[in-house]
Amino acid sequence: MPKRLLLLSIIYTVLAVVALIYGVAVIPALLLLMLVLSIFARHQATGWILRGVAVFMLLGVSTMPYLLEQNPQLASQWQQLVGAAAVASMPSWLLFTLALVLTMLQLWLVLTPKVSRWFQRRNNFNIMS
């Protein structure tokens, strides 16, 4: 397993466990844990899913400041979520910058050739052969 992919798996696992401990976004956390398990199975579809997740996270983090500015109800929910977290003392621009940098790092990790070669092109699930 490439070290970059192992690092990404550890980050995903930590994020999912923290979300499960705090009871926030339980279903996405469980899906993230299943994604980590499928990374170890080396399926080609997992590589595509990782790329898709990274691109959608980059789009989400990039559009989050605009969406928070346009929707006051979403902004108040964001303030409640951040206010209860340990990062409440950080300015919001620093939170968005940190999230954007982490998302770009994730996208870079997923698109490297070593990670792409990790996933096998064909897996035979035919139990009759």
Protein Blocks (a to p, Z undefined) as FASTA:
>chain_A
ZZklmmmmmmmmmmmmmmmmnopakllmmmmmmmmmmmmnopaklmmmmmmmmmmmmmmm
mmmmmmmmmmmklmmmmmmmmmmmmklmpcfklmmmmmmmmmmmmmmmmmpmklmmmpcf
bdcfbfkZZ
